[in-house]
């Protein structure tokens, strides 16, 4: 298990903040959920970004 996964499991509170060139921004806060449901993983594979990084849903 990677150190990042260990840290997220110990403290699953996450936040993502992004902005565009005009400085319009959004900040999203939530709790990470580690999902082991194959149907969810297969659904994630429909996203081209995910599919480009992983060969299978496993």
mmCIF file as Biopython writes it, N, C-alpha, C and O atoms, coordinates in Angstrom:
data_model
#
loop_
_atom_site.group_PDB
_atom_site.id
_atom_site.type_symbol
_atom_site.label_atom_id
_atom_site.label_alt_id
_atom_site.label_comp_id
_atom_site.label_asym_id
_atom_site.label_entity_id
_atom_site.label_seq_id
_atom_site.pdbx_PDB_ins_code
_atom_site.Cartn_x
_atom_site.Cartn_y
_atom_site.Cartn_z
_atom_site.occupancy
_atom_site.B_iso_or_equiv
_atom_site.auth_seq_id
_atom_site.auth_asym_id
_atom_site.pdbx_PDB_model_num
ATOM 1   N N  . UNK A ? 1  ? 0.847   -1.170 0.000   1.0 0.0 1  A 1 
ATOM 2   C CA . UNK A ? 1  ? 0.000   0.000  0.000   1.0 0.0 1  A 1 
ATOM 3   C C  . UNK A ? 1  ? 0.896   1.237  0.000   1.0 0.0 1  A 1 
ATOM 4   O O  . UNK A ? 1  ? 1.906   1.282  0.702   1.0 0.0 1  A 1 
ATOM 5   N N  . UNK A ? 2  ? 0.520   2.230  -0.785  1.0 0.0 2  A 1 
ATOM 6   C CA . UNK A ? 2  ? 1.345   3.434  -0.874  1.0 0.0 2  A 1 
ATOM 7   C C  . UNK A ? 2  ? 1.167   4.311  0.356   1.0 0.0 2  A 1 
ATOM 8   O O  . UNK A ? 2  ? 0.166   4.212  1.065   1.0 0.0 2  A 1 
ATOM 9   N N  . UNK A ? 3  ? 2.134   5.155  0.595   1.0 0.0 3  A 1 
ATOM 10  C CA . UNK A ? 3  ? 2.075   6.086  1.735   1.0 0.0 3  A 1 
ATOM 11  C C  . UNK A ? 3  ? 0.878   7.020  1.603   1.0 0.0 3  A 1 
ATOM 12  O O  . UNK A ? 3  ? 0.238   7.348  2.601   1.0 0.0 3  A 1 
ATOM 13  N N  . UNK A ? 4  ? 0.566   7.458  0.368   1.0 0.0 4  A 1 
ATOM 14  C CA . UNK A ? 4  ? -0.572  8.353  0.157   1.0 0.0 4  A 1 
ATOM 15  C C  . UNK A ? 4  ? -1.878  7.684  0.579   1.0 0.0 4  A 1 
ATOM 16  O O  . UNK A ? 4  ? -2.728  8.317  1.205   1.0 0.0 4  A 1 
ATOM 17  N N  . UNK A ? 5  ? -2.038  6.416  0.239   1.0 0.0 5  A 1 
ATOM 18  C CA . UNK A ? 5  ? -3.249  5.682  0.625   1.0 0.0 5  A 1 
ATOM 19  C C  . UNK A ? 5  ? -3.311  5.557  2.143   1.0 0.0 5  A 1 
ATOM 20  O O  . UNK A ? 5  ? -4.370  5.752  2.740   1.0 0.0 5  A 1 
ATOM 21  N N  . UNK A ? 6  ? -2.194  5.236  2.763   1.0 0.0 6  A 1 
ATOM 22  C CA . UNK A ? 6  ? -2.155  5.132  4.221   1.0 0.0 6  A 1 
ATOM 23  C C  . UNK A ? 6  ? -2.563  6.442  4.880   1.0 0.0 6  A 1 
ATOM 24  O O  . UNK A ? 6  ? -3.325  6.449  5.847   1.0 0.0 6  A 1 
ATOM 25  N N  . UNK A ? 7  ? -2.050  7.552  4.351   1.0 0.0 7  A 1 
ATOM 26  C CA . UNK A ? 7  ? -2.381  8.859  4.919   1.0 0.0 7  A 1 
ATOM 27  C C  . UNK A ? 7  ? -3.857  9.184  4.733   1.0 0.0 7  A 1 
ATOM 28  O O  . UNK A ? 7  ? -4.497  9.700  5.649   1.0 0.0 7  A 1 
ATOM 29  N N  . UNK A ? 8  ? -4.406  8.887  3.554   1.0 0.0 8  A 1 
ATOM 30  C CA . UNK A ? 8  ? -5.826  9.152  3.309   1.0 0.0 8  A 1 
ATOM 31  C C  . UNK A ? 8  ? -6.735  8.271  4.157   1.0 0.0 8  A 1 
ATOM 32  O O  . UNK A ? 8  ? -7.796  8.715  4.596   1.0 0.0 8  A 1 
ATOM 33  N N  . UNK A ? 9  ? -6.333  7.043  4.387   1.0 0.0 9  A 1 
ATOM 34  C CA . UNK A ? 9  ? -7.138  6.173  5.240   1.0 0.0 9  A 1 
ATOM 35  C C  . UNK A ? 9  ? -7.121  6.669  6.682   1.0 0.0 9  A 1 
ATOM 36  O O  . UNK A ? 9  ? -8.127  6.568  7.384   1.0 0.0 9  A 1 
ATOM 37  N N  . UNK A ? 10 ? -5.993  7.200  7.125   1.0 0.0 10 A 1 
ATOM 38  C CA . UNK A ? 10 ? -5.889  7.730  8.481   1.0 0.0 10 A 1 
ATOM 39  C C  . UNK A ? 10 ? -6.648  9.042  8.631   1.0 0.0 10 A 1 
ATOM 40  O O  . UNK A ? 10 ? -7.216  9.315  9.688   1.0 0.0 10 A 1 
ATOM 41  N N  . UNK A ? 11 ? -6.661  9.857  7.576   1.0 0.0 11 A 1 
ATOM 42  C CA . UNK A ? 11 ? -7.364  11.139 7.594   1.0 0.0 11 A 1 
ATOM 43  C C  . UNK A ? 11 ? -8.007  11.342 6.226   1.0 0.0 11 A 1 
ATOM 44  O O  . UNK A ? 11 ? -7.385  11.928 5.339   1.0 0.0 11 A 1 
ATOM 45  N N  . UNK A ? 12 ? -9.251  10.865 6.035   1.0 0.0 12 A 1 
ATOM 46  C CA . UNK A ? 12 ? -9.870  10.877 4.714   1.0 0.0 12 A 1 
ATOM 47  C C  . UNK A ? 12 ? -10.455 12.220 4.272   1.0 0.0 12 A 1 
ATOM 48  O O  . UNK A ? 12 ? -11.073 12.299 3.211   1.0 0.0 12 A 1 
ATOM 49  N N  . UNK A ? 13 ? -10.271 13.272 5.066   1.0 0.0 13 A 1 
ATOM 50  C CA . UNK A ? 13 ? -10.779 14.587 4.662   1.0 0.0 13 A 1 
ATOM 51  C C  . UNK A ? 13 ? -9.914  15.123 3.520   1.0 0.0 13 A 1 
ATOM 52  O O  . UNK A ? 13 ? -8.694  15.219 3.649   1.0 0.0 13 A 1 
ATOM 53  N N  . UNK A ? 14 ? -10.558 15.472 2.399   1.0 0.0 14 A 1 
ATOM 54  C CA . UNK A ? 14 ? -9.818  15.960 1.232   1.0 0.0 14 A 1 
ATOM 55  C C  . UNK A ? 14 ? -10.397 17.284 0.760   1.0 0.0 14 A 1 
ATOM 56  O O  . UNK A ? 14 ? -11.540 17.623 1.066   1.0 0.0 14 A 1 
ATOM 57  N N  . UNK A ? 15 ? -9.594  18.020 0.016   1.0 0.0 15 A 1 
ATOM 58  C CA . UNK A ? 15 ? -10.052 19.270 -0.562  1.0 0.0 15 A 1 
ATOM 59  C C  . UNK A ? 15 ? -9.319  19.475 -1.882  1.0 0.0 15 A 1 
ATOM 60  O O  . UNK A ? 15 ? -8.117  19.231 -1.986  1.0 0.0 15 A 1 
ATOM 61  N N  . UNK A ? 16 ? -10.060 19.927 -2.885  1.0 0.0 16 A 1 
ATOM 62  C CA . UNK A ? 16 ? -9.504  20.215 -4.207  1.0 0.0 16 A 1 
ATOM 63  C C  . UNK A ? 16 ? -9.862  21.651 -4.544  1.0 0.0 16 A 1 
ATOM 64  O O  . UNK A ? 16 ? -11.009 22.068 -4.383  1.0 0.0 16 A 1 
ATOM 65  N N  . UNK A ? 17 ? -8.883  22.400 -5.010  1.0 0.0 17 A 1 
ATOM 66  C CA . UNK A ? 17 ? -9.120  23.790 -5.386  1.0 0.0 17 A 1 
ATOM 67  C C  . UNK A ? 17 ? -8.453  24.024 -6.743  1.0 0.0 17 A 1 
ATOM 68  O O  . UNK A ? 17 ? -7.274  23.719 -6.920  1.0 0.0 17 A 1 
ATOM 69  N N  . UNK A ? 18 ? -9.212  24.567 -7.698  1.0 0.0 18 A 1 
ATOM 70  C CA . UNK A ? 18 ? -8.671  24.864 -9.024  1.0 0.0 18 A 1 
ATOM 71  C C  . UNK A ? 18 ? -9.172  26.232 -9.483  1.0 0.0 18 A 1 
ATOM 72  O O  . UNK A ? 18 ? -10.215 26.714 -9.042  1.0 0.0 18 A 1 
ATOM 73  N N  . UNK A ? 19 ? -8.396  26.842 -10.382 1.0 0.0 19 A 1 
ATOM 74  C CA . UNK A ? 19 ? -8.824  28.115 -10.955 1.0 0.0 19 A 1 
ATOM 75  C C  . UNK A ? 19 ? -8.482  28.135 -12.435 1.0 0.0 19 A 1 
ATOM 76  O O  . UNK A ? 19 ? -7.652  27.364 -12.916 1.0 0.0 19 A 1 
ATOM 77  N N  . UNK A ? 20 ? -9.150  29.043 -13.146 1.0 0.0 20 A 1 
ATOM 78  C CA . UNK A ? 20 ? -8.846  29.221 -14.563 1.0 0.0 20 A 1 
ATOM 79  C C  . UNK A ? 20 ? -7.989  30.480 -14.728 1.0 0.0 20 A 1 
ATOM 80  O O  . UNK A ? 20 ? -7.732  31.172 -13.743 1.0 0.0 20 A 1 
ATOM 81  N N  . UNK A ? 21 ? -7.545  30.790 -15.940 1.0 0.0 21 A 1 
ATOM 82  C CA . UNK A ? 21 ? -6.665  31.950 -16.141 1.0 0.0 21 A 1 
ATOM 83  C C  . UNK A ? 21 ? -7.261  33.285 -15.681 1.0 0.0 21 A 1 
ATOM 84  O O  . UNK A ? 21 ? -6.518  34.222 -15.389 1.0 0.0 21 A 1 
ATOM 85  N N  . UNK A ? 22 ? -8.606  33.381 -15.612 1.0 0.0 22 A 1 
ATOM 86  C CA . UNK A ? 22 ? -9.212  34.632 -15.162 1.0 0.0 22 A 1 
ATOM 87  C C  . UNK A ? 22 ? -9.418  34.655 -13.646 1.0 0.0 22 A 1 
ATOM 88  O O  . UNK A ? 22 ? -10.046 35.571 -13.115 1.0 0.0 22 A 1 
ATOM 89  N N  . UNK A ? 23 ? -8.892  33.658 -12.963 1.0 0.0 23 A 1 
ATOM 90  C CA . UNK A ? 23 ? -8.968  33.512 -11.508 1.0 0.0 23 A 1 
ATOM 91  C C  . UNK A ? 23 ? -10.360 33.192 -10.981 1.0 0.0 23 A 1 
ATOM 92  O O  . UNK A ? 23 ? -10.632 33.385 -9.796  1.0 0.0 23 A 1 
ATOM 93  N N  . UNK A ? 24 ? -11.242 32.705 -11.845 1.0 0.0 24 A 1 
ATOM 94  C CA . UNK A ? 24 ? -12.487 32.118 -11.354 1.0 0.0 24 A 1 
ATOM 95  C C  . UNK A ? 24 ? -12.083 30.791 -10.729 1.0 0.0 24 A 1 
ATOM 96  O O  . UNK A ? 24 ? -11.304 30.048 -11.325 1.0 0.0 24 A 1 
ATOM 97  N N  . UNK A ? 25 ? -12.587 30.481 -9.562  1.0 0.0 25 A 1 
ATOM 98  C CA . UNK A ? 25 ? -12.117 29.275 -8.902  1.0 0.0 25 A 1 
ATOM 99  C C  . UNK A ? 25 ? -13.244 28.549 -8.198  1.0 0.0 25 A 1 
ATOM 100 O O  . UNK A ? 25 ? -14.329 29.082 -7.967  1.0 0.0 25 A 1 
ATOM 101 N N  . UNK A ? 26 ? -12.931 27.298 -7.865  1.0 0.0 26 A 1 
ATOM 102 C CA . UNK A ? 26 ? -13.851 26.463 -7.111  1.0 0.0 26 A 1 
ATOM 103 C C  . UNK A ? 26 ? -13.038 25.642 -6.117  1.0 0.0 26 A 1 
ATOM 104 O O  . UNK A ? 26 ? -11.929 25.195 -6.410  1.0 0.0 26 A 1 
ATOM 105 N N  . UNK A ? 27 ? -13.612 25.459 -4.948  1.0 0.0 27 A 1 
ATOM 106 C CA . UNK A ? 27 ? -12.983 24.629 -3.919  1.0 0.0 27 A 1 
ATOM 107 C C  . UNK A ? 27 ? -14.020 23.612 -3.466  1.0 0.0 27 A 1 
ATOM 108 O O  . UNK A ? 27 ? -15.145 23.968 -3.117  1.0 0.0 27 A 1 
ATOM 109 N N  . UNK A ? 28 ? -13.627 22.344 -3.475  1.0 0.0 28 A 1 
ATOM 110 C CA . UNK A ? 28 ? -14.515 21.251 -3.097  1.0 0.0 28 A 1 
ATOM 111 C C  . UNK A ? 28 ? -13.891 20.522 -1.914  1.0 0.0 28 A 1 
ATOM 112 O O  . UNK A ? 28 ? -12.712 20.167 -1.936  1.0 0.0 28 A 1 
ATOM 113 N N  . UNK A ? 29 ? -14.695 20.308 -0.888  1.0 0.0 29 A 1 
ATOM 114 C CA . UNK A ? 29 ? -14.228 19.614 0.310   1.0 0.0 29 A 1 
ATOM 115 C C  . UNK A ? 29 ? -15.104 18.397 0.538   1.0 0.0 29 A 1 
ATOM 116 O O  . UNK A ? 29 ? -16.316 18.455 0.327   1.0 0.0 29 A 1 
ATOM 117 N N  . UNK A ? 30 ? -14.502 17.294 0.968   1.0 0.0 30 A 1 
ATOM 118 C CA . UNK A ? 30 ? -15.285 16.101 1.234   1.0 0.0 30 A 1 
ATOM 119 C C  . UNK A ? 30 ? -14.484 15.046 1.959   1.0 0.0 30 A 1 
ATOM 120 O O  . UNK A ? 30 ? -13.371 15.293 2.424   1.0 0.0 30 A 1 
ATOM 121 N N  . UNK A ? 31 ? -15.065 13.877 2.047   1.0 0.0 31 A 1 
ATOM 122 C CA . UNK A ? 31 ? -14.433 12.749 2.701   1.0 0.0 31 A 1 
ATOM 123 C C  . UNK A ? 31 ? -14.161 11.670 1.665   1.0 0.0 31 A 1 
ATOM 124 O O  . UNK A ? 31 ? -15.071 11.250 0.949   1.0 0.0 31 A 1 
ATOM 125 N N  . UNK A ? 32 ? -12.915 11.220 1.581   1.0 0.0 32 A 1 
ATOM 126 C CA . UNK A ? 32 ? -12.547 10.172 0.635   1.0 0.0 32 A 1 
ATOM 127 C C  . UNK A ? 32 ? -13.187 8.856  1.062   1.0 0.0 32 A 1 
ATOM 128 O O  . UNK A ? 32 ? -13.211 8.513  2.243   1.0 0.0 32 A 1 
ATOM 129 N N  . UNK A ? 33 ? -13.702 8.132  0.081   1.0 0.0 33 A 1 
ATOM 130 C CA . UNK A ? 33 ? -14.280 6.814  0.322   1.0 0.0 33 A 1 
ATOM 131 C C  . UNK A ? 33 ? -13.519 5.825  -0.554  1.0 0.0 33 A 1 
ATOM 132 O O  . UNK A ? 33 ? -13.436 6.003  -1.770  1.0 0.0 33 A 1 
ATOM 133 N N  . UNK A ? 34 ? -12.971 4.795  0.056   1.0 0.0 34 A 1 
ATOM 134 C CA . UNK A ? 34 ? -12.247 3.774  -0.691  1.0 0.0 34 A 1 
ATOM 135 C C  . UNK A ? 34 ? -13.245 2.721  -1.127  1.0 0.0 34 A 1 
ATOM 136 O O  . UNK A ? 34 ? -13.813 2.013  -0.296  1.0 0.0 34 A 1 
ATOM 137 N N  . UNK A ? 35 ? -13.461 2.617  -2.432  1.0 0.0 35 A 1 
ATOM 138 C CA . UNK A ? 35 ? -14.493 1.766  -3.016  1.0 0.0 35 A 1 
ATOM 139 C C  . UNK A ? 35 ? -13.867 0.517  -3.604  1.0 0.0 35 A 1 
ATOM 140 O O  . UNK A ? 35 ? -12.901 0.600  -4.363  1.0 0.0 35 A 1 
ATOM 141 N N  . UNK A ? 36 ? -14.413 -0.639 -3.258  1.0 0.0 36 A 1 
ATOM 142 C CA . UNK A ? 36 ? -13.925 -1.888 -3.817  1.0 0.0 36 A 1 
ATOM 143 C C  . UNK A ? 36 ? -15.027 -2.593 -4.613  1.0 0.0 36 A 1 
ATOM 144 O O  . UNK A ? 36 ? -14.971 -3.805 -4.822  1.0 0.0 36 A 1 
ATOM 145 N N  . UNK A ? 37 ? -16.022 -1.832 -5.051  1.0 0.0 37 A 1 
ATOM 146 C CA . UNK A ? 37 ? -17.151 -2.363 -5.813  1.0 0.0 37 A 1 
ATOM 147 C C  . UNK A ? 37 ? -16.757 -2.394 -7.292  1.0 0.0 37 A 1 
ATOM 148 O O  . UNK A ? 37 ? -16.516 -1.343 -7.887  1.0 0.0 37 A 1 
ATOM 149 N N  . UNK A ? 38 ? -16.691 -3.573 -7.885  1.0 0.0 38 A 1 
ATOM 150 C CA . UNK A ? 38 ? -16.235 -3.705 -9.276  1.0 0.0 38 A 1 
ATOM 151 C C  . UNK A ? 38 ? -17.118 -2.951 -10.246 1.0 0.0 38 A 1 
ATOM 152 O O  . UNK A ? 38 ? -16.610 -2.420 -11.233 1.0 0.0 38 A 1 
ATOM 153 N N  . UNK A ? 39 ? -18.425 -2.880 -10.008 1.0 0.0 39 A 1 
ATOM 154 C CA . UNK A ? 39 ? -19.318 -2.136 -10.900 1.0 0.0 39 A 1 
ATOM 155 C C  . UNK A ? 39 ? -18.949 -0.650 -10.915 1.0 0.0 39 A 1 
ATOM 156 O O  . UNK A ? 39 ? -18.996 -0.011 -11.967 1.0 0.0 39 A 1 
ATOM 157 N N  . UNK A ? 40 ? -18.589 -0.108 -9.774  1.0 0.0 40 A 1 
ATOM 158 C CA . UNK A ? 40 ? -18.170 1.296  -9.696  1.0 0.0 40 A 1 
ATOM 159 C C  . UNK A ? 40 ? -16.846 1.482  -10.426 1.0 0.0 40 A 1 
ATOM 160 O O  . UNK A ? 40 ? -16.668 2.452  -11.163 1.0 0.0 40 A 1 
ATOM 161 N N  . UNK A ? 41 ? -15.913 0.547  -10.221 1.0 0.0 41 A 1 
ATOM 162 C CA . UNK A ? 41 ? -14.617 0.635  -10.897 1.0 0.0 41 A 1 
ATOM 163 C C  . UNK A ? 41 ? -14.774 0.547  -12.416 1.0 0.0 41 A 1 
ATOM 164 O O  . UNK A ? 41 ? -14.116 1.275  -13.159 1.0 0.0 41 A 1 
ATOM 165 N N  . UNK A ? 42 ? -15.647 -0.349 -12.866 1.0 0.0 42 A 1 
ATOM 166 C CA . UNK A ? 42 ? -15.887 -0.468 -14.311 1.0 0.0 42 A 1 
ATOM 167 C C  . UNK A ? 42 ? -16.530 0.795  -14.853 1.0 0.0 42 A 1 
ATOM 168 O O  . UNK A ? 42 ? -16.216 1.213  -15.968 1.0 0.0 42 A 1 
ATOM 169 N N  . UNK A ? 43 ? -17.422 1.412  -14.094 1.0 0.0 43 A 1 
ATOM 170 C CA . UNK A ? 43 ? -18.028 2.675  -14.514 1.0 0.0 43 A 1 
ATOM 171 C C  . UNK A ? 43 ? -16.997 3.785  -14.624 1.0 0.0 43 A 1 
ATOM 172 O O  . UNK A ? 43 ? -17.073 4.621  -15.525 1.0 0.0 43 A 1 
ATOM 173 N N  . UNK A ? 44 ? -16.041 3.794  -13.717 1.0 0.0 44 A 1 
ATOM 174 C CA . UNK A ? 44 ? -14.975 4.800  -13.767 1.0 0.0 44 A 1 
ATOM 175 C C  . UNK A ? 44 ? -14.140 4.657  -15.028 1.0 0.0 44 A 1 
ATOM 176 O O  . UNK A ? 44 ? -13.585 5.639  -15.521 1.0 0.0 44 A 1 
ATOM 177 N N  . UNK A ? 45 ? -14.048 3.443  -15.553 1.0 0.0 45 A 1 
ATOM 178 C CA . UNK A ? 45 ? -13.267 3.203  -16.768 1.0 0.0 45 A 1 
ATOM 179 C C  . UNK A ? 45 ? -13.903 3.868  -17.995 1.0 0.0 45 A 1 
ATOM 180 O O  . UNK A ? 45 ? -13.260 3.965  -19.040 1.0 0.0 45 A 1 
ATOM 181 N N  . UNK A ? 46 ? -15.149 4.326  -17.885 1.0 0.0 46 A 1 
ATOM 182 C CA . UNK A ? 46 ? -15.786 5.051  -18.986 1.0 0.0 46 A 1 
ATOM 183 C C  . UNK A ? 46 ? -15.219 6.461  -19.139 1.0 0.0 46 A 1 
ATOM 184 O O  . UNK A ? 46 ? -15.424 7.106  -20.168 1.0 0.0 46 A 1 
ATOM 185 N N  . UNK A ? 47 ? -14.509 6.939  -18.121 1.0 0.0 47 A 1 
ATOM 186 C CA . UNK A ? 47 ? -13.891 8.253  -18.177 1.0 0.0 47 A 1 
ATOM 187 C C  . UNK A ? 47 ? -12.571 8.128  -18.939 1.0 0.0 47 A 1 
ATOM 188 O O  . UNK A ? 47 ? -11.713 7.338  -18.544 1.0 0.0 47 A 1 
ATOM 189 N N  . UNK A ? 48 ? -12.387 8.893  -20.027 1.0 0.0 48 A 1 
ATOM 190 C CA . UNK A ? 48 ? -11.166 8.771  -20.832 1.0 0.0 48 A 1 
ATOM 191 C C  . UNK A ? 48 ? -9.886  9.024  -20.041 1.0 0.0 48 A 1 
ATOM 192 O O  . UNK A ? 48 ? -8.858  8.413  -20.331 1.0 0.0 48 A 1 
ATOM 193 N N  . UNK A ? 49 ? -9.928  9.905  -19.055 1.0 0.0 49 A 1 
ATOM 194 C CA . UNK A ? 49 ? -8.729  10.183 -18.258 1.0 0.0 49 A 1 
ATOM 195 C C  . UNK A ? 49 ? -8.364  8.959  -17.432 1.0 0.0 49 A 1 
ATOM 196 O O  . UNK A ? 49 ? -7.193  8.586  -17.356 1.0 0.0 49 A 1 
ATOM 197 N N  . UNK A ? 50 ? -9.358  8.333  -16.815 1.0 0.0 50 A 1 
ATOM 198 C CA . UNK A ? 50 ? -9.105  7.124  -16.028 1.0 0.0 50 A 1 
ATOM 199 C C  . UNK A ? 50 ? -8.616  6.007  -16.945 1.0 0.0 50 A 1 
ATOM 200 O O  . UNK A ? 50 ? -7.642  5.318  -16.640 1.0 0.0 50 A 1 
ATOM 201 N N  . UNK A ? 51 ? -9.305  5.840  -18.070 1.0 0.0 51 A 1 
ATOM 202 C CA . UNK A ? 51 ? -8.951  4.765  -19.003 1.0 0.0 51 A 1 
ATOM 203 C C  . UNK A ? 51 ? -7.535  4.923  -19.548 1.0 0.0 51 A 1 
ATOM 204 O O  . UNK A ? 51 ? -6.867  3.928  -19.828 1.0 0.0 51 A 1 
ATOM 205 N N  . UNK A ? 52 ? -7.071  6.164  -19.703 1.0 0.0 52 A 1 
ATOM 206 C CA . UNK A ? 52 ? -5.715  6.381  -20.212 1.0 0.0 52 A 1 
ATOM 207 C C  . UNK A ? 52 ? -4.642  6.014  -19.185 1.0 0.0 52 A 1 
ATOM 208 O O  . UNK A ? 52 ? -3.483  5.809  -19.547 1.0 0.0 52 A 1 
ATOM 209 N N  . UNK A ? 53 ? -5.020  5.930  -17.911 1.0 0.0 53 A 1 
ATOM 210 C CA . UNK A ? 53 ? -4.049  5.640  -16.865 1.0 0.0 53 A 1 
ATOM 211 C C  . UNK A ? 53 ? -4.088  4.206  -16.363 1.0 0.0 53 A 1 
ATOM 212 O O  . UNK A ? 53 ? -3.123  3.730  -15.765 1.0 0.0 53 A 1 
ATOM 213 N N  . UNK A ? 54 ? -5.204  3.513  -16.603 1.0 0.0 54 A 1 
ATOM 214 C CA . UNK A ? 54 ? -5.362  2.142  -16.113 1.0 0.0 54 A 1 
ATOM 215 C C  . UNK A ? 54 ? -5.804  1.245  -17.242 1.0 0.0 54 A 1 
ATOM 216 O O  . UNK A ? 54 ? -6.643  1.641  -18.051 1.0 0.0 54 A 1 
ATOM 217 N N  . UNK A ? 55 ? -5.259  0.044  -17.316 1.0 0.0 55 A 1 
ATOM 218 C CA . UNK A ? 55 ? -5.603  -0.899 -18.361 1.0 0.0 55 A 1 
ATOM 219 C C  . UNK A ? 55 ? -6.930  -1.593 -18.092 1.0 0.0 55 A 1 
ATOM 220 O O  . UNK A ? 55 ? -7.709  -1.838 -19.014 1.0 0.0 55 A 1 
ATOM 221 N N  . UNK A ? 56 ? -7.186  -1.909 -16.824 1.0 0.0 56 A 1 
ATOM 222 C CA . UNK A ? 56 ? -8.413  -2.620 -16.452 1.0 0.0 56 A 1 
ATOM 223 C C  . UNK A ? 56 ? -9.006  -1.994 -15.197 1.0 0.0 56 A 1 
ATOM 224 O O  . UNK A ? 56 ? -8.361  -1.178 -14.539 1.0 0.0 56 A 1 
ATOM 225 N N  . UNK A ? 57 ? -10.214 -2.369 -14.874 1.0 0.0 57 A 1 
ATOM 226 C CA . UNK A ? 57 ? -10.881 -1.886 -13.675 1.0 0.0 57 A 1 
ATOM 227 C C  . UNK A ? 57 ? -10.305 -2.512 -12.407 1.0 0.0 57 A 1 
ATOM 228 O O  . UNK A ? 57 ? -10.558 -2.031 -11.302 1.0 0.0 57 A 1 
ATOM 229 N N  . UNK A ? 58 ? -9.539  -3.573 -12.568 1.0 0.0 58 A 1 
ATOM 230 C CA . UNK A ? 58 ? -8.944  -4.215 -11.382 1.0 0.0 58 A 1 
ATOM 231 C C  . UNK A ? 58 ? -7.921  -3.316 -10.744 1.0 0.0 58 A 1 
ATOM 232 O O  . UNK A ? 58 ? -7.317  -3.686 -9.737  1.0 0.0 58 A 1 
#
